[in-house]
Amino acid sequence: MEVRKEDQRDPDEKVVEIEIERLRDFKNHPFKVQADSQMKELQESIKKYGILNPLIVRPRPEGFYEIISGHRRKYAAQQLKYTKVPVIIRYMLEEDAIISMVDANLQRERISPSEKAFAYKMKYDVLKRKAGRRKCSQVDYLTGKKSVEVISEECQYSEGRNSSKRESI
């Protein structure tokens, strides 16, 4: 039986090509783009197949686009002398952009502990602001969980752990 991945895009979203010079890195992006062996592999893939997954960007009032997801693809394309890259333009509030940026990058295989910690801190701060909480020990009355418990569960989920495994230990 063939399992297909559903396209999660909004039906109104389209892939368009934008000049690289109009793209800017996400402010305080916690993940470093490194010219390592994985970057070489990405460059080889782009040379052979092109950029298969478009970057996710959001428009900024200053006239440029801020990268939510795709910093490594942009870097690889620049090294290959591309002038344009495929993007999906999403209109997002700052908080939603931070959460989306963190979640997209936590899927990567190699992330340093400091990058991961900074990313979770950014996400934690956003979730705290969205929920109107001042302290990590405050309880969300809908879920009955503290802010730190919510983040802890997300950390376990993103690392492929299951909370039932933890409880059985």
N, C-alpha and C positions, 0 to 999 in steps of 0.2 A: 504494500500500500504506500503510495507516494504522499508525503506530507509537504504541503506548501506553506511558505511563510506568507502571512497576510500583509498587504501593504498598509502601514499604519498612518499614511499621510492623509491629511484633509483633502477631500476631492477638489478643492479650489487651489491647492498648492501645485505649482509647476516647477520643473527643473529648468533653470535659465543659466546662461553663461555670463559671468561677471569678470571684469578685469581684476587681476590680482591686486593692482595698486589701489583699488577701492575697498579692499578688505583690511580689517584691523583685528589684532588679537583681542581676546576677551580680557577686560581689565582684571588684573590680579589672577590671571590664569595660573593655577597651581601646578600644572603638569609641564615638565620641560620637554622641548622638542630637541632630540639629540641626533647627531649624525653618526649613528651606530650601525651595526649589522642589520638590524630590523629596518632602519631607514633605507639602507641599500636595497633590501628585498622589496620594500614598498616602491622605490624608484624603478626597479626592474619590472615590477608588476605594472606600474603606470606606463612605462615605455611600451610594454607588450600589449596591454589591454585598454589603456586609458584610465581615467578616474571612474571607477565603477559605482562608488557611493558618493553622491553629491555632498558638499559641505552644507551645514545648516548655519544660516546667518540671520541676523535681525538688523533692520534699518536703524540708523541713528540720525538724530536731527541735524548733525553736522554734515550729512551727505555721504557718509561712508557706511559700510556694513560691518558689524561686529560678528566675529566667528564664534558660534556656540559649540559646534562640533566640526572637526576637520583641520585642526592646526597642523598635524603631521602631513596630511595630504597637500595642504597649501605649501608647506616647506618643500616637500618632494617635488611638487610642480614647479616651484621657483627654481630649484636646482636643475631641473630639466628644461629651463627657459620657456615654460608655458607663460602666456600672457593672460589667458582666461581660464577659469575653472567652473565646473558645473556647481550650482548652489540651489538650495531651496530657501526661499525667503520666508521667515516666520515672524509674525508680529507678537512680541512677548514683553511682558513686564520684567523689570530687573530681577525680581525674586524668582520668577519662573525660568528665566534665562540661566540663572546660577544653578538651579536644581537640574535643569536639562543638561548643562555643560558638565556638571559633576557626574551625573548618572551615565552620560555617554562615555566619559573617559574612564570610569571605573571598570568598564568592560575590557579594557586592555590587559594583556598578560603581565607585562612588566611595569610595575609602578613602585616607586620607592616608598618606604614607610612615611617619610616626611611629606611627600606629595599627597599620599592617601590621607594622612592626618589633617593637612591643611584643607584638602577638599571636603572632608567630612565636617570640619569646623565651619567652612563657608556654608555648607548645606544646613548644618545645625542652626547657625545664626539666622538663616532665612526662615526655616521652619519655626523658630522661636518667634520671630517678628510676625509671621503670618498668623500664628496662633495667639499672639498677644501675650506671650509668656515672658516673664523677666528672669526666671530662675529655672535651672534644669530639673529642679526637684518638684516643680509644679505639676499637678496632675491634670490631664485632659479628661474632663468629665464624660465625654462621649466614649472614649476607649478605656478609661481607667488606668492609663499608662502615663508614666513620667516622660518628659522630653528625652532624657538619656536612654530610656528603655526603647523608645521608637527608633532612635538613631542606632542603638545596639542591634536591634532586629534587622535594620536595613544593612548594617555592616555584615552581619552573618549571611543575609540573603545574597549580597553582592559577591561574597567570597564562596558561594555555592554550599554554604552550610545550611542545615535544617535545624530549627529550634528543637524539634523532637529528639534529634541526635544528642543535643547538648543536655536535654533533660534526662535522658536515659543513662548518662554517664555517672 
